[in-house]
Amino acid sequence: MTDSDDIEPALSAEDAQVLELRLSAQRPVPAPGFRGALGRMLAASDPGYGPRPEHLRRTVALWAGAGTVLVILGGLQAAGAL
């Protein structure tokens, strides 16, 4: 692997900053009409699921824990320990 100390930057810090400013100023942005139409289309096609249910993380953790216990029990049974 190459150490980062061995690589010399192709641009000086000042040149890199100028390049960053030029690239940000020339960044292509969709036209406002397109963005508005896209927003309206996405809002119209929203399935309306709403926010996540309460305690979603706890429910997922419980199901994952139950699955893990079943896998461990299956492994123990296959090994002949049960």
C-alpha positions, 0 to 999 in steps of 0.5 A: 500500500502507499502511505499518504505521506508519499503522495504529493497533491496535484493542486495547492490548497489555494488552487483546490479552493478555487476549483471547489468554488468553480465546481459548486457555482457550475453545478447543474440544477434542474429547472424550477418547473421540473422540480415542482412537477417532480414534487407534485408527482411524488406527493400524488403517488405517496402510498400514505403509510404514515410514520413508523409504528411506535416501538418499532426498534423494540419489536424488531429486536424481539423478533430478531432475538427470537429467531436467534434463539431458534437457530441456536436451539436448532444447532444444539439439536443438530449437534446432539446436545439436546 
